[in-house]
Amino acid sequence: MVSIHSKWRYFFMFLGIQLVVMALLSREGYQKRVSYFIRIFRKPDTNGVTSRNHTTAGIPGGDVYANLSRLSKTHSHGNDMPFCPKTSPLIGGPIHVNFPSGLTLEEVQRKNPLVVRGGRYRPPDCEARHKTAIIIPHRQREHHLKFLLYYLHPFLQRQQLQYGIYVIHQAGNYTFNRAKLMNVGFREAMREEDWDCLFFHDVDLIPEDDRNTYICDSNPKHAAIAMDKFGYKLPYKMYFGGVSALTPLHYLKMNGFPNNYWGWGGEDDDIGVRVSLAGMYITRPSLKVGRYKMIKHKLDKGNDVNPKRFNMLAKTRTTWKLDGMNTAEYETISRQYLPLYTNITVNIGTEAGLHPLPPTHPAAAKADSKPEVKVPTKADGKAEVKITAKADSKPEVKDNSKPEVQAATEVEVKGPAKLKEGPSEK
C-alpha cells in the first residue's frame, strides 16, 4: 500500500515539473532561459577566439573586438588579392555595449592598429566588396563621439568593408541643423572617394548586432529600426531617424536633405517623405538585428525643439525639389585628417542665409548706392582694376588679376544637380 502511494506521489511530482517547464517556455523570455541553461552545461571554449559570439537576441553579446585578433596586422594588397566572402566570417551577431569611464581616443586608436589617417580602413587579406562612408553630424559631442568610434571601427572591420568616417562639425553657436550637415557630409565625402554607400549616423547611437551590415540596399535603408529608447520597436512606419543609408543615386533622386530645419525634430520625417515622393521605399533589417543603444543625454544647448517643424512637414510635397542638395550653401573652415576620423568644420550660416547682411540705416543705404566705376583692361595686358565708390570712405581698389578667396564657387557633384560651397582648406 505504501509503495502505491509513493508511485502516485512521484507521478504527480513529475507531472507538476512538466507543467512548470511548459509554462516557463511559453513566456516571452523563454529564449533567455533556454540560453542560460545551455551556457551552464556547455564546455568553455579552450581555443580562444571563435568566429561567433555564441549569443541569442536578448542576451548580452560578445566583445566587439573579439574576432579581430584573427586579422593580419599588415596589408598585403596586390593584383591577385581575392575578393572578401559575401558573408564575412568575422561577423559574430549580438554585441555587448557599455560605456566605460575613462575611455580615451588614444585607447581606441591602440585597439584599431589597421585604421589609417583620416579614419580609413580596408581589409588586410581580401578585396572589399563594398565601400561605405560614415557621415556623423556633430557639435560639442566629443564625449559621445569617442564611444561611437570605440564600437563602430571594429563593428565595420568585422563586416570586411572598406570604409571612411567623416565627422561634420558645425561651427559657431547658432541653432544646430542636422540635415544640412548631412548634405555637407555627402558632398565632402564624395569629393574624396567614389563611395558605393553613405551611412548618415547619429553620434549617440551604438549598433548592437554586426549582422546589421553597413551596405546599401536597392532602396534607401533605415538601419536603426530598434532603439532601446523606443523599447526596441519601430515608433511609427515612416520613421527614418538615427541611422540611415543611401547610395549616391538615391541621394540625387530625392534631392538630398532639407536645409531649413533648424533645431530638433522634423527633418527625419521630411527625408522619409522625400523617399516616397522620389518613387522609392524604405527597407529595414529585422527587429532582432537592427538594434541600437542610445547614450543617454539631455537636449543639447543650441538644439532646441523646432516649433515650425509640423508646418514645414505639411509643405514637403511642394518644397522637396526646391530645397535640398541643389540649394545647400556652406563654407569649409578646416579639414583635419585625424587618426580615427576626418574632421570637417563648416560654416552653414543661419536661417537668414550663409552671409546675412547687417541691418542698414536708410540714410547710409542711400549714400552707399552710388554706381560702381570700372576701368577697362588696357590693350597692353595690364590687369583690370575695379574701383568701388563709397561716400564715407576712401575708394576700395580690387585687383581682378587674382581670384578673390571669399568668392563662392560652384562645384559639380556626380549627378545633374550642384552644390555651392565657399573656400576650403585641404
C-alpha positions, 0 to 999 in steps of 0.5 A, spaced: 500 500 500 505 504 501 509 503 495 502 505 491 502 511 494 509 513 493 508 511 485 502 516 485 506 521 489 512 521 484 507 521 478 504 527 480 511 530 482 513 529 475 507 531 472 507 538 476 515 539 473 512 538 466 507 543 467 512 548 470 517 547 464 511 548 459 509 554 462 516 557 463 517 556 455 511 559 453 513 566 456 516 571 452 523 570 455 523 563 454 529 564 449 533 567 455 532 561 459 533 556 454 540 560 453 542 560 460 541 553 461 545 551 455 551 556 457 551 552 464 552 545 461 556 547 455 564 546 455 568 553 455 571 554 449 579 552 450 581 555 443 580 562 444 577 566 439 571 563 435 568 566 429 561 567 433 559 570 439 555 564 441 549 569 443 541 569 442 537 576 441 536 578 448 542 576 451 548 580 452 553 579 446 560 578 445 566 583 445 566 587 439 573 586 438 573 579 439 574 576 432 579 581 430 585 578 433 584 573 427 586 579 422 593 580 419 596 586 422 599 588 415 596 589 408 598 585 403 594 588 397 596 586 390 593 584 383 591 577 385 588 579 392 581 575 392 575 578 393 572 578 401 566 572 402 559 575 401 558 573 408 564 575 412 566 570 417 568 575 422 561 577 423 559 574 430 551 577 431 549 580 438 554 585 441 555 587 448 555 595 449 557 599 455 560 605 456 566 605 460 569 611 464 575 613 462 575 611 455 580 615 451 581 616 443 588 614 444 585 607 447 581 606 441 586 608 436 591 602 440 585 597 439 584 599 431 592 598 429 589 597 421 585 604 421 589 609 417 589 617 417 583 620 416 579 614 419 580 609 413 580 602 413 580 596 408 581 589 409 588 586 410 587 579 406 581 580 401 578 585 396 572 589 399 566 588 396 563 594 398 565 601 400 561 605 405 562 612 408 560 614 415 557 621 415 556 623 423 553 630 424 556 633 430 557 639 435 560 639 442 559 631 442 566 629 443 564 625 449 559 621 445 563 621 439 569 617 442 564 611 444 561 611 437 568 610 434 570 605 440 564 600 437 563 602 430 571 601 427 571 594 429 563 593 428 565 595 420 572 591 420 568 585 422 563 586 416 570 586 411 568 593 408 572 598 406 570 604 409 571 612 411 568 616 417 567 623 416 565 627 422 561 634 420 562 639 425 558 645 425 561 651 427 559 657 431 553 657 436 547 658 432 541 653 432 544 646 430 541 643 423 542 636 422 540 635 415 544 640 412 550 637 415 548 631 412 548 634 405 555 637 407 557 630 409 555 627 402 558 632 398 565 632 402 565 625 402 564 624 395 569 629 393 574 624 396 572 617 394 567 614 389 563 611 395 558 605 393 554 607 400 553 613 405 551 611 412 548 618 415 549 616 423 547 619 429 553 620 434 549 617 440 547 611 437 551 604 438 549 598 433 548 592 437 548 586 432 554 586 426 549 582 422 546 589 421 551 590 415 553 597 413 551 596 405 546 599 401 540 596 399 536 597 392 532 602 396 534 607 401 535 603 408 533 605 415 538 601 419 536 603 426 529 600 426 530 598 434 532 603 439 532 601 446 529 608 447 523 606 443 523 599 447 526 596 441 520 597 436 519 601 430 515 608 433 511 609 427 512 606 419 515 612 416 520 613 421 527 614 418 531 617 424 538 615 427 541 611 422 540 611 415 543 609 408 543 611 401 547 610 395 549 616 391 543 615 386 538 615 391 541 621 394 540 625 387 533 622 386 530 625 392 534 631 392 538 630 398 536 633 405 532 639 407 536 645 409 531 649 413 530 645 419 533 648 424 533 645 431 530 638 433 525 634 430 522 634 423 527 633 418 527 625 419 520 625 417 521 630 411 527 625 408 522 619 409 517 623 405 522 625 400 523 617 399 516 616 397 515 622 393 522 620 389 518 613 387 522 609 392 521 605 399 524 604 405 527 597 407 529 595 414 533 589 417 529 585 422 527 587 429 532 582 432 538 585 428 537 592 427 538 594 434 541 600 437 543 603 444 542 610 445 547 614 450 543 617 454 543 625 454 539 631 455 537 636 449 543 639 447 544 647 448 543 650 441 538 644 439 532 646 441 525 643 439 523 646 432 516 649 433 515 650 425 517 643 424 509 640 423 508 646 418 514 645 414 512 637 414 505 639 411 509 643 405 514 637 403 510 635 397 511 642 394 518 644 397 522 637 396 525 639 389 526 646 391 530 645 397 535 640 398 542 638 395 541 643 389 540 649 394 545 647 400 550 653 401 556 652 406 563 654 407 569 649 409 573 652 415 578 646 416 579 639 414 583 635 419 585 628 417 585 625 424 587 618 426 580 615 427 576 620 423 576 626 418 574 632 421 570 637 417 568 644 420 563 648 416 560 654 416 552 653 414 550 660 416 543 661 419 536 661 417 537 668 414 542 665 409 550 663 409 552 671 409 546 675 412 547 682 411 547 687 417 541 691 418 542 698 414 540 705 416 536 708 410 540 714 410 547 710 409 543 705 404 542 711 400 549 714 400 552 707 399 548 706 392 552 710 388 554 706 381 560 702 381 566 705 376 570 700 372 576 701 368 577 697 362 583 692 361 588 696 357 590 693 350 597 692 353 595 686 358 595 690 364 590 687 369 583 690 370 582 694 376 575 695 379 574 701 383 568 701 388 565 708 390 563 709 397 561 716 400 564 715 407 570 712 405 576 712 401 575 708 394 576 700 395 581 698 389 580 690 387 585 687 383 581 682 378 588 679 376 587 674 382 581 670 384 578 673 390 578 667 396 571 669 399 568 668 392 563 662 392 564 657 387 560 652 384 562 645 384 559 639 380 557 633 384 556 626 380 549 627 378 545 633 374 544 637 380 550 642 384 552 644 390 555 651 392 560 651 397 565 657 399 573 656 400 576 650 403 582 648 406 585 641 404 
